[in-house]
């Protein structure tokens, strides 16, 4: 983790909400290093999703600058994969076809597409469901398919907005471990929004706590725990201390 991958430089974002001016993010400065996992937590309406949308190029800042690899962000790009809570799969395409979709749009060679799809299916453990339609999959499988589709484009940055928020607790923990397994293989830079404080601590090198109205940086909590993270680690004194520090910052803001 040496050079900055994502930079928010004195970034603000305001827009109209129900006819009134609303500042979603106010003069926020934050750097995410290459290969780092940063999780974002904070009360509802604190601008977490707006911040991520600016990094994705889906929302323009009204002040300051967002940069990825030193270049100012102007719109979406293949260097950034975005995964939302809603799976956004094409219901008429199989798992394999959903994963291949972006590669086909990019007109990659057929052999390369097939090889990439197979690798991504293996990565998320969906090889046995390659020819299934989304309606036959569980919520966890659908989200794994969405993650595989993002991986297929080989983005250097993954932007994840509550990707496990709608899943049951056991599936959620499984996908957290799977995400960390794939991260250890390819060391992508990950920005991950969650409302779950334990999830935020378990995944991250640093937890960014935001304050609401207007959205701004409240506290950055380093997670000095080694990878790979394990189930036993969740019960350790150090983990609970960090979790409590983040919890206190989120729910007792002064």
GUPAPA-938458 format. One line per 8 residues: number of its first residue (from 1); their letters; for each residue x, y, z of N, C-alpha, C. Coordinates in Angstrom, 1 decimal, padded with zeros to 4 digits, always signed. Each point is the difference from the previous one (the first is absolute). Example, Ala and Ser with C-alpha at 12.3 -4.5 7.8 and 13.67 -1.06 7.14 Angstrom:
1) AS) +013.2/-005.7/+007.8/-000.9/+001.2/+000.0/+000.9/+001.2/+000.0 | -000.4/+001.1/-000.7/+000.9/+001.1/+000.0/-000.8/+001.1/+000.8 $
This chain:
1) XXXXXXXX) +000.8/-001.2/+000.0/-000.8/+001.2/+000.0/+000.9/+001.2/+000.0 | +000.3/+000.5/-001.2/+000.9/+001.1/-000.1/-000.6/+001.3/-000.5 | -000.4/-000.1/-001.3/-000.6/+001.2/-000.7/-001.5/+000.1/+000.2 | -000.5/+001.2/+000.0/-001.5/+000.1/+000.1/-000.7/-000.5/-001.3 | -001.0/-000.7/+000.2/-000.8/-000.5/-001.1/-001.2/+000.9/-000.2 | -000.7/+000.3/+001.1/-001.2/+000.9/-000.1/+000.3/+001.2/+000.9 | -000.3/+001.2/-000.6/+000.2/+001.2/+000.8/-001.2/+000.9/-000.1 | -000.6/+000.3/+001.2/-001.0/+001.0/+000.1/+000.6/+001.3/+000.6 $
9) XXXXXXXX) +000.1/+001.0/-000.9/+000.8/+001.2/+000.4/-001.0/+001.1/+000.2 | -000.3/+000.3/+001.3/-000.9/+001.1/+000.4/-001.3/-000.1/-000.8 | -000.6/-001.2/+000.0/-001.2/-000.2/-000.8/-001.3/+000.4/+000.6 | -000.8/+000.7/-000.7/-001.4/+000.3/+000.4/-001.0/-000.5/-001.1 | -001.2/-000.3/+000.5/-001.1/-000.3/-001.0/-001.3/+000.5/+000.6 | -000.6/+000.9/-000.8/-001.3/+000.5/+000.4/-001.0/-000.1/-001.1 | -001.2/-000.2/+000.3/-001.1/-000.1/-001.0/-001.3/+000.4/+000.6 | -001.1/+000.0/-000.8/-001.3/+000.3/+000.5/-000.7/-001.2/+000.5 $
17) XXXXXXXX) -000.6/+000.1/+001.2/-000.7/-001.1/+000.5/-001.4/+000.5/+000.5 | -001.1/-000.5/-000.7/-001.3/+000.5/+000.3/-000.1/+001.5/-000.1 | +000.7/+000.6/-001.0/-000.1/+001.4/-000.3/+000.9/+000.8/+000.9 | +000.7/-000.6/+000.9/+000.9/+000.7/+000.9/+001.5/-000.3/-000.3 | +000.9/+000.9/+000.2/+001.4/-000.3/-000.2/+000.5/-001.0/+001.1 | +000.8/-001.0/-000.4/+000.4/-001.0/+000.9/+001.5/-000.3/-000.2 | +000.8/+000.1/+001.0/+001.4/-000.3/-000.1/+000.2/-001.5/+000.5 | +000.3/-000.9/-000.9/+000.2/-001.4/+000.4/+001.4/-000.2/+000.5 $
25) XXXXXXXX) +001.0/+000.6/-000.6/+001.4/-000.1/+000.5/+000.6/+001.4/+000.0 | +000.7/+000.3/+001.1/+000.5/+001.3/+000.2/+001.5/+000.0/+000.3 | +000.8/+000.4/-001.0/+001.5/+000.3/+000.1/+000.7/-001.2/+000.7 | -000.1/-001.1/-000.6/+000.5/-001.3/+000.5/+001.3/-000.3/-000.7 | +001.1/-000.3/+000.7/+001.2/-000.4/-000.5/+000.4/-001.4/+000.5 | +000.3/-000.9/-000.9/+000.2/-001.4/+000.4/+000.9/-000.7/-001.1 | +000.9/-000.8/+000.4/+000.9/-000.7/-001.0/-000.2/-001.5/+000.3 | -000.1/-000.8/-001.0/+000.0/-001.5/+000.1/+001.2/-000.5/-000.8 $
33) XXXXXXXX) +000.8/-000.8/+000.7/+001.3/-000.4/-000.6/-000.3/-001.2/-000.9 | +001.0/-000.2/-000.9/-000.1/-001.1/-001.0/+000.0/-001.3/+000.8 | -001.0/-000.9/-000.2/-000.1/-001.3/+000.6/-000.6/+000.1/+001.4 | -000.5/+001.1/+000.4/-000.6/+000.2/+001.4/-001.5/-000.3/-000.1 | -000.5/-000.6/+001.1/-001.4/-000.1/+000.2/-000.5/+001.1/+001.0 | -000.8/+000.9/-000.4/-000.6/+001.0/+000.9/-001.5/-000.2/+000.1 | -000.5/-000.1/+001.2/-001.5/-000.1/+000.1/-000.5/+001.4/+000.5 | -001.2/+000.3/-000.4/-000.7/+001.3/+000.3/-001.2/-000.3/+000.9 $
41) XXXXXXXX) -000.1/+000.6/+001.2/-001.2/-000.2/+000.8/-000.4/+001.4/+000.4 | -001.2/+000.1/+000.5/-000.6/+001.3/+000.5/-001.5/+000.0/+000.0 | -000.6/+000.9/+000.6/-001.4/+000.1/+000.1/-000.6/+000.2/-001.4 | -001.3/-000.4/-000.2/-000.7/+000.1/-001.2/+000.0/+001.5/-000.4 | +000.3/+000.2/-001.3/+000.0/+001.4/-000.5/+001.3/+000.7/+000.2 | +001.1/-000.8/+000.3/+001.3/+000.7/+000.2/+000.8/+000.1/-001.3 | -000.5/-000.4/-001.1/+000.7/+000.2/-001.3/+000.9/-001.1/-000.4 | -000.1/-001.2/+000.6/+000.8/-001.1/-000.3/-000.2/-000.4/-001.5 $
49) XXXXXXXX) -001.2/-000.2/-000.4/-000.3/-000.4/-001.4/+000.4/+001.1/-001.0 | -000.2/+001.2/+000.4/+000.3/+001.2/-000.9/+001.5/+000.0/-000.2 | +000.8/-000.3/+001.1/+001.5/-000.1/-000.2/+000.4/-001.1/-000.9 | -000.6/-001.1/+000.1/+000.3/-001.1/-000.9/-000.4/+000.2/-001.4 | -001.2/+000.7/-000.2/-000.5/+000.3/-001.3/+001.0/+001.0/-000.7 | +000.6/+000.9/+000.8/+001.0/+000.9/-000.6/+001.2/-000.8/-000.5 | +000.4/-001.0/+000.8/+001.2/-000.8/-000.4/-000.3/-000.8/-001.2 | -001.3/-000.4/-000.1/-000.4/-000.9/-001.1/-000.2/+000.9/-001.3 $
57) XXXXXXXX) -000.1/+001.3/+000.2/-000.3/+000.9/-001.2/-001.4/+000.1/-000.3 | -000.9/-000.4/+001.0/-001.5/+000.0/-000.3/-000.5/+001.3/+000.6 | +000.8/+000.8/+000.7/-000.5/+001.3/+000.6/+001.2/+000.9/-000.1 | -000.2/+001.2/-000.5/+001.1/+001.0/+000.0/+000.1/+000.8/+001.3 | +001.2/+000.2/+000.5/+000.1/+000.9/+001.2/-000.4/+001.4/-000.4 | -000.5/+000.8/+000.9/-000.2/+001.4/-000.2/+001.1/+000.9/+000.5 | +001.0/-000.7/+000.7/+001.2/+000.7/+000.4/+001.1/-001.0/+000.2 | +001.2/+000.4/-000.1/+001.1/-000.9/+000.2/+000.2/-001.0/-001.2 $
65) XXXXXXXX) +000.8/-001.0/+000.2/+000.4/-000.9/-001.1/+000.1/-001.5/+000.5 | -000.5/-000.9/-000.8/+000.2/-001.4/+000.3/+000.9/-000.6/-001.1 | +001.1/-000.7/+000.5/+000.9/-000.6/-000.9/+000.2/-001.5/+000.2 | +000.2/-000.7/-001.1/+000.4/-001.4/+000.1/+001.2/-000.2/-000.8 | +001.1/-000.5/+000.6/+001.3/-000.2/-000.6/+000.5/+001.4/-000.5 | -000.3/+001.0/+000.8/+000.5/+001.4/-000.3/-000.8/+000.7/-001.1 | -001.0/-000.6/-000.6/-000.7/+000.6/-001.1/-001.4/+000.4/+000.6 | -000.5/+001.2/-000.4/-001.3/+000.4/+000.5/-001.1/-000.8/-000.6 $
73) XXXXXXXX) -001.0/-000.4/+000.8/-001.1/-000.8/-000.4/-001.0/+000.8/-000.8 | -000.3/-000.4/-001.2/-001.0/+000.6/-000.8/-000.8/-001.2/-000.6 | -001.0/-000.5/+000.7/-000.9/-001.0/-000.5/+000.6/-001.4/+000.4 | -000.8/-001.1/-000.2/+000.4/-001.3/+000.3/+001.1/-000.5/-000.9 | +000.7/-001.1/+000.4/+001.1/-000.5/-000.8/+000.2/-001.5/+000.4 | +000.6/-000.7/-000.9/+000.3/-001.5/+000.3/+001.0/-000.2/+001.1 | +000.7/+001.0/+000.4/+001.0/-000.1/+001.1/-000.7/-000.1/+001.4 | -001.4/+000.3/+000.0/-000.7/+000.0/+001.3/-001.2/-000.9/-000.2 $
81) XXXXXXXX) -000.1/-001.1/+000.8/-001.2/-000.9/+000.1/-000.9/+000.5/+001.1 | -001.3/+000.1/-000.3/-000.9/+000.4/+001.0/-001.0/-001.1/+000.3 | -000.2/-000.3/+001.3/-001.0/-001.0/+000.4/-000.9/+000.6/+001.0 | -001.3/-000.1/-000.3/-001.0/+000.6/+000.9/-000.7/-001.1/+000.8 | -000.9/+000.4/+000.9/-000.8/-001.0/+000.8/-000.9/-000.8/-000.9 | -000.6/+000.7/-000.9/-000.9/-000.6/-001.0/+000.9/-000.7/-001.0 | -000.3/-001.2/-000.3/+001.0/-000.9/-000.8/+000.1/+000.5/-001.5 | -001.0/+000.6/-000.5/+000.0/+000.6/-001.4/+000.5/-001.0/-001.0 $
89) XXXXXXXX) -000.4/-001.2/+000.1/+000.3/-001.0/-001.0/-001.1/+000.0/-001.1 | +000.4/-000.4/-001.2/-001.0/-000.1/-001.1/-000.7/-001.3/+000.2 | -001.3/+000.0/+000.3/-000.8/-001.2/+000.4/-000.1/-001.0/-001.2 | +000.2/+000.4/-001.2/-000.1/-000.9/-001.2/+001.3/-000.7/-000.3 | +001.1/+000.4/+000.6/+001.3/-000.5/-000.2/+000.4/-001.0/+001.1 | +000.7/-001.0/-000.4/+000.5/-001.0/+001.0/+001.1/+000.7/+000.8 | +000.5/-000.7/+001.1/+001.1/+000.5/+000.8/+001.2/+000.3/-000.9 | +000.3/-001.0/-000.9/+001.2/+000.1/-000.9/-000.2/+001.2/-000.9 $
97) XXXXXXXX) -001.2/+000.2/-000.6/-000.2/+001.1/-000.9/+000.0/+001.3/+000.7 | -000.5/+000.1/+001.2/+000.1/+001.2/+000.8/+001.4/+000.5/+000.2 | +000.9/-001.0/+000.4/+001.4/+000.3/+000.2/+000.7/+000.4/-001.3 | -000.4/-000.6/-001.1/+000.6/+000.3/-001.3/-000.4/+001.3/-000.6 | -001.1/+000.6/+000.5/-000.7/+001.1/-000.7/+000.9/+001.2/-000.3 | +000.7/+000.4/+001.0/+000.9/+001.2/-000.2/+001.2/-000.3/-000.9 | +000.5/-001.2/+000.0/+001.1/-000.4/-000.9/-000.5/+000.0/-001.4 | -001.2/-000.5/-000.2/-000.6/+000.0/-001.4/-000.2/+001.4/-000.5 $
105) XXXXXXXX) -000.5/+000.9/+000.8/-000.2/+001.4/-000.4/+001.3/+000.6/-000.4 | +001.1/-000.4/+000.8/+001.3/+000.5/-000.3/+000.7/-000.7/-001.2 | -000.8/-001.0/-000.6/+000.5/-000.7/-001.1/+001.4/-000.7/+000.2 | +000.1/-000.7/+001.2/+001.2/-000.8/+000.2/-000.1/-001.2/-000.8 | +001.1/-000.6/-000.3/+000.0/-001.3/-000.8/-000.7/-001.1/+000.8 | -000.7/-000.9/-000.8/-000.8/-001.0/+000.6/+000.7/-000.9/+001.0 | +001.3/-000.4/-000.4/+000.7/-000.9/+000.9/+000.4/+000.7/+001.3 | +000.3/+001.3/-000.1/+000.3/+000.8/+001.2/-001.3/+000.1/+000.9 $
113) XXXXXXXX) -001.1/+000.2/-000.6/-001.3/+000.1/+000.8/-000.2/-001.3/+000.7 | +000.1/-001.1/-000.7/-000.3/-001.3/+000.6/+000.9/-000.3/+001.2 | +001.3/+000.3/-000.2/+001.0/-000.2/+001.0/-000.3/+000.9/+001.2 | -000.3/+001.2/-000.2/-000.2/+001.0/+001.1/-001.3/-000.4/+000.8 | -001.1/-000.4/-000.7/-001.2/-000.4/+000.6/+000.2/-001.2/+000.9 | +000.8/-001.0/-000.5/+000.3/-001.2/+000.7/+000.7/+000.3/+001.3 | +001.0/+000.9/-000.1/+000.8/+000.4/+001.2/-000.8/+000.7/+001.0 | -000.9/+000.9/-000.5/-000.9/+000.7/+001.0/-001.0/-000.9/+000.6 $
121) XXXXXXXX) -000.5/-000.9/-000.7/-001.0/-001.0/+000.6/+000.7/-000.8/+001.1 | +001.3/-000.4/-000.3/+000.8/-000.7/+001.0/+000.2/+000.9/+001.2 | +000.3/+001.2/-000.2/+000.4/+001.0/+001.1/-001.2/+000.1/+001.0 | -001.2/+000.0/-000.5/-001.2/+000.3/+000.9/-000.7/-001.3/+000.2 | +000.5/-001.2/-000.4/-000.6/-001.2/+000.3/-001.4/-000.3/-000.6 | -000.1/+000.5/-001.3/-001.3/-000.2/-000.7/+000.1/-000.9/-001.2 | +001.1/-000.8/-000.1/+000.2/-000.9/-001.2/-001.2/-000.9/-000.2 | -000.6/-000.5/+001.0/-001.1/-001.0/-000.1/-001.3/+000.7/-000.4 $
129) XXXXXXXX) +000.0/+001.4/+000.0/-001.2/+000.7/-000.3/+000.2/+000.9/-001.2 | +001.0/-000.3/-000.8/+000.3/+000.9/-001.2/-001.1/+000.1/-000.9 | -000.9/-001.0/-000.2/-001.0/+000.1/-001.0/-001.4/+000.2/+000.6 | +000.0/+000.4/+001.3/-001.3/+000.3/+000.7/-000.4/+001.5/-000.3 | -001.3/+000.2/+000.0/-000.5/+001.4/-000.1/-000.1/+000.6/+001.4 | +000.1/+001.3/+000.1/+000.0/+000.7/+001.3/-001.2/-000.4/+000.9 | -001.2/-000.2/-000.6/-001.2/-000.3/+000.8/+000.2/-001.3/+000.8 | +000.9/-000.8/-000.4/+000.1/-001.3/+000.7/+001.1/+000.1/+001.1 $
137) XXXXXXXX) +000.6/+001.1/+000.1/+001.1/+000.1/+001.0/-000.4/+000.6/+001.3 | +000.7/-000.3/+001.1/-000.2/+000.7/+001.3/+000.5/+001.4/-000.1 | -000.3/+000.8/+001.0/+000.5/+001.4/+000.0/+001.5/+000.0/+000.1 | +000.7/-000.9/+000.7/+001.4/+000.0/+000.1/+000.6/-000.4/-001.3 | -000.6/-000.9/-000.7/+000.6/-000.4/-001.4/-000.2/+001.1/-001.0 | -001.1/+000.7/+000.1/-000.2/+001.2/-000.9/+001.1/+001.0/+000.2 | +000.3/+000.3/+001.3/+001.0/+001.0/+000.3/+001.4/-000.5/-000.4 | +000.3/-001.3/+000.1/+001.2/-000.5/-000.5/+000.2/+000.1/-001.5 $
145) XXXXXXXX) -001.2/-000.2/-000.7/+000.0/+000.2/-001.4/+000.3/+001.5/-000.4 | -000.6/+000.9/+000.8/+000.3/+001.4/-000.3/+001.5/+000.4/+000.3 | +000.5/-000.6/+001.0/+001.4/+000.2/+000.3/+000.9/-000.6/-001.1 | -000.3/-001.2/-000.5/+000.8/-000.6/-001.0/-000.1/+000.8/-001.3 | -001.2/+000.6/-000.3/-000.1/+000.9/-001.2/+000.9/+001.2/+000.1 | +000.1/+000.6/+001.2/+000.9/+001.1/+000.2/+001.4/-000.4/-000.1 | +000.4/-001.2/+000.5/+001.4/-000.5/-000.1/+000.4/-000.3/-001.4 | -001.0/-000.4/-000.8/+000.3/-000.4/-001.4/+000.7/+001.1/-000.8 $
153) XXXXXXXX) -000.4/+001.3/+000.3/+000.5/+001.1/-000.7/+001.4/+000.4/+000.5 | +000.5/-000.7/+001.0/+001.3/+000.2/+000.7/+000.2/+001.5/+000.4 | -000.9/+000.5/+000.8/+000.1/+001.4/+000.4/+001.1/+000.0/+001.1 | +000.7/+001.2/+000.1/+001.0/+000.1/+001.0/-000.6/+000.4/+001.3 | -001.2/+000.6/-000.1/-000.8/+000.5/+001.2/-001.3/-000.7/+000.1 | -000.4/-000.5/+001.2/-001.4/-000.5/+000.2/-000.7/+001.0/+000.9 | -001.2/+000.5/-000.4/-000.8/+000.9/+000.8/-001.2/-000.8/+000.3 | -000.2/-000.2/+001.3/-001.1/-000.9/+000.4/-000.9/+000.7/+001.0 $
161) XXXXXXXX) -001.3/+000.2/-000.4/-001.0/+000.7/+000.8/-000.9/-000.9/+000.7 | +000.3/-000.4/+001.2/-000.8/-000.9/+000.8/-000.4/-001.3/-000.7 | +001.1/-000.7/-000.6/-000.3/-001.1/-000.9/-000.6/-001.2/+000.7 | +000.2/-000.1/+001.4/-000.5/-001.2/+000.7/-001.1/+000.4/+000.9 | -000.6/+001.2/-000.1/-000.9/+000.6/+000.9/-001.4/-000.8/+000.0 | -000.4/-000.6/-001.1/-001.3/-000.7/+000.0/+000.1/-001.5/+000.3 | +001.2/-000.4/+000.3/+000.2/-001.5/+000.2/-000.1/-000.4/+001.5 | -000.3/-001.3/+000.2/+000.0/-000.5/+001.3/+001.4/+000.0/+000.6 $
169) XXXXXXXX) +000.0/-000.1/+001.4/+001.3/+000.1/+000.7/+001.1/-001.0/-000.4 | -000.5/-001.2/-000.2/+001.0/-001.1/-000.4/+000.6/+000.2/-001.4 | -000.9/+000.3/-000.9/+000.4/+000.3/-001.4/+001.0/+001.2/+000.0 | -000.4/+001.0/+000.8/+000.8/+001.2/+000.0/+001.4/-000.2/+000.5 | +000.2/-000.8/+001.0/+001.3/-000.4/+000.6/+000.8/-000.8/-001.1 | -000.7/-000.9/-000.7/+000.7/-000.8/-001.0/+000.5/+000.9/-001.1 | -000.8/+001.0/-000.5/+000.4/+000.9/-001.1/+001.1/+000.9/+000.5 | +000.0/+000.4/+001.3/+001.1/+000.8/+000.5/+001.3/-000.7/-000.1 $
177) XXXXXXXX) +000.0/-001.3/+000.4/+001.2/-000.8/-000.1/+000.4/-000.2/-001.5 | -000.9/-000.2/-000.8/+000.2/-000.2/-001.4/+000.7/+001.2/-000.7 | -000.6/+001.2/+000.4/+000.5/+001.2/-000.5/+001.5/+000.2/+000.4 | +000.3/-000.3/+001.3/+001.4/+000.1/+000.4/+000.9/-001.0/-000.6 | -000.5/-001.2/-000.3/+000.7/-001.1/-000.7/+000.5/+000.6/-001.4 | -001.0/+000.5/-000.7/+000.3/+000.5/-001.4/+000.9/+001.2/+000.1 | -000.2/+000.9/+001.0/+000.9/+001.1/+000.2/+001.5/-000.4/+000.2 | +000.2/-001.1/+000.8/+001.3/-000.5/+000.2/+000.7/-000.4/-001.3 $
185) XXXXXXXX) -000.9/-000.5/-000.9/+000.6/-000.5/-001.3/+000.4/+001.2/-000.9 | -000.9/+001.1/+000.0/+000.3/+001.0/-001.0/+000.2/+001.4/+000.5 | -000.1/+000.2/+001.4/+000.3/+001.2/+000.6/-000.6/+001.3/-000.6 | -001.3/-000.1/-000.4/-000.6/+001.2/-000.6/-000.3/+001.0/+001.1 | -000.2/+001.2/-000.3/-000.4/+001.0/+000.9/-001.5/+000.0/+000.2 | -000.4/-000.1/+001.2/-001.5/-000.1/+000.3/-000.5/+001.1/+000.9 | -001.1/+000.7/-000.5/-000.7/+000.8/+000.9/-001.4/-000.6/+000.2 | -000.4/-000.2/+001.3/-001.1/-000.8/+000.3/-000.9/+000.7/+001.0 $
193) XXXXXXXX) -001.2/+000.3/-000.4/-001.0/+000.6/+000.9/-000.8/-001.0/+000.8 | -000.2/+000.2/+001.3/-000.8/-001.0/+000.8/-000.6/+000.8/+001.1 | -001.2/-000.5/+000.5/-000.5/+000.4/+001.3/+000.4/-000.8/+001.1 | +000.6/-001.1/-000.3/+000.4/-001.0/+001.0/+001.4/+000.2/+000.5 | +000.1/+000.5/+001.3/+001.3/+000.4/+000.6/+001.0/-001.2/+000.0 | -000.5/-001.2/+000.4/+000.8/-001.2/+000.0/+000.6/-000.3/-001.3 | -000.9/+000.0/-001.1/+000.5/-000.2/-001.3/+001.1/+001.0/-000.4 | -000.3/+001.3/+000.3/+001.0/+001.0/-000.3/+001.4/-000.3/+000.5 $
201) XXXXXXXX) +000.0/-000.4/+001.3/+001.3/-000.3/+000.7/+000.6/-001.2/-000.6 | -000.8/-001.1/-000.2/+000.5/-001.3/-000.5/+000.7/+000.1/-001.3 | -000.5/+000.9/-000.9/+000.6/+000.0/-001.4/+001.2/+001.0/-000.1 | +000.0/+001.0/+000.8/+000.8/+001.2/-000.4/+001.4/+000.1/+000.6 | +000.8/+000.7/-000.8/+001.3/+000.6/+000.6/-000.4/+001.2/+000.8 | -001.0/+000.8/-000.5/-000.4/+001.2/+000.7/-001.5/+000.2/-000.1 | -000.7/+000.4/+001.1/-001.4/+000.3/+000.0/-000.1/+001.5/+000.0 | -000.7/+000.5/-001.0/-000.3/+001.4/-000.1/-001.4/+000.3/+000.6 $
209) XXXXXXXX) -000.1/+000.8/+001.0/-001.3/+000.3/+000.6/-000.4/+001.4/-000.5 | -001.2/+000.1/-000.6/-000.4/+001.3/-000.5/-001.1/+000.6/+001.0 | -000.1/+001.3/-000.1/-001.0/+000.7/+000.8/-001.0/+000.6/-001.0 | -001.2/+000.1/+000.5/-001.1/+000.4/-000.9/-000.3/+001.5/+000.0 | -000.6/+000.4/-001.1/-000.7/+001.3/-000.1/+000.9/+001.2/+000.5 | +000.9/+000.5/-000.8/+000.4/-000.6/-001.3/+001.0/-001.1/+000.1 | +000.0/-001.0/-000.9/+000.9/-001.1/+000.1/+001.5/+000.4/+000.0 | +000.7/-000.4/+001.0/+001.4/+000.3/+000.1/+000.7/-001.1/+000.8 $
217) XXXXXXXX) +001.3/+000.1/-000.1/+000.9/-001.0/+000.7/-000.1/+000.3/+001.5 | -000.4/-001.1/+000.8/-000.1/+000.2/+001.5/+001.3/-000.6/+000.6 | +000.3/-001.3/-000.4/+001.1/-000.7/+000.6/+000.5/-001.1/-000.9 | +001.3/-000.2/+000.0/+000.6/-001.2/-000.7/+000.6/-000.9/+001.0 | -000.5/-001.3/+000.0/+000.5/-000.9/+001.1/+000.8/-001.1/-000.7 | +001.3/-000.1/+000.2/+000.9/-001.0/-000.6/-000.4/-001.4/+000.7 | +000.0/-001.0/-000.8/-000.2/-001.4/+000.5/+001.3/-000.8/-000.1 | +000.7/+000.0/+001.2/+001.3/-000.6/+000.0/-000.1/-001.5/+000.3 $
225) XXXXXXXX) -000.7/-000.7/-000.9/-000.1/-001.4/+000.1/+000.6/-000.7/-001.3 | +000.7/-001.1/+000.2/+000.6/-000.6/-001.2/-001.1/-000.7/-000.9 | +000.4/-000.1/-001.3/-000.7/-000.9/-000.9/+000.7/-001.3/-000.1 | -000.6/-001.1/-000.3/-001.5/-000.2/-000.1/-000.7/+000.2/+001.3 | -001.2/+000.7/-000.2/-000.9/+000.1/+001.2/-000.7/-001.3/+000.2 | -000.3/-000.3/+001.3/-000.6/-001.3/+000.3/-001.2/+000.2/+000.9 | -000.8/-001.1/+000.1/-001.2/+000.1/+000.8/+000.4/+000.2/+001.5 | +001.1/-000.7/+000.4/+000.5/+000.2/+001.4/+000.4/+001.4/+000.3 $
233) XXXXXXXX) +000.4/+000.7/-001.0/+000.5/+001.4/+000.1/-001.2/+000.9/+000.5 | -001.2/-000.3/-000.5/-001.2/+000.8/+000.4/-000.2/+000.0/+001.5 | +000.5/-001.0/+000.7/-000.2/-000.1/+001.4/+001.1/+000.5/+000.8 | +001.1/+000.5/-000.7/+001.2/+000.4/+000.8/-000.3/+001.4/+000.6 | +000.8/+000.2/+001.1/-000.1/+001.3/+000.7/+000.3/+001.2/-000.9 | +001.0/-000.2/-000.8/+000.4/+001.1/-000.9/-001.1/+000.4/-001.0 | -000.6/-001.1/-000.6/-001.1/+000.2/-000.9/-001.2/+000.8/+000.6 | -000.3/-000.5/+001.2/-001.1/+000.6/+000.7/+000.3/+001.5/+000.4 $
241) XXXXXXXX) +001.2/+000.3/+000.4/+000.4/+001.3/+000.3/-000.2/+000.9/-001.2 | +000.5/-000.4/-001.2/-000.1/+000.8/-001.2/-001.5/+000.1/-000.4 | -000.8/-001.1/+000.1/-001.4/+000.1/-000.3/-000.7/+001.0/+000.9 | +000.3/+000.0/+001.3/-000.6/+000.9/+000.9/+000.4/+001.5/-000.3 | +001.2/+000.2/-000.4/+000.5/+001.3/-000.4/-000.8/+000.6/-001.2 | -000.2/-000.9/-001.0/-000.8/+000.4/-001.2/-001.4/+000.2/+000.4 | -000.6/-000.9/+000.8/-001.4/+000.1/+000.4/-000.2/+001.3/+000.7 | +000.9/+000.3/+000.9/-000.1/+001.3/+000.8/+000.0/+001.2/-000.9 $
249) XXXXXX) +000.9/-000.1/-001.0/+000.1/+001.2/-001.0/-001.2/+000.1/-000.8 | -000.6/-001.1/-000.4/-001.2/+000.1/-000.9/-001.2/+000.5/+000.8 | -000.2/-000.6/+001.2/-001.3/+000.2/+000.7/+000.0/+001.0/+001.1 | +001.2/+000.6/+000.3/+000.1/+001.0/+001.1/+000.8/+001.2/-000.5 | -000.4/+000.5/-001.2/+000.7/+001.1/-000.6/-000.5/+001.3/+000.7 | +001.1/+000.8/+000.4/-000.3/+001.3/+000.7/+000.3/+001.2/-000.9 $
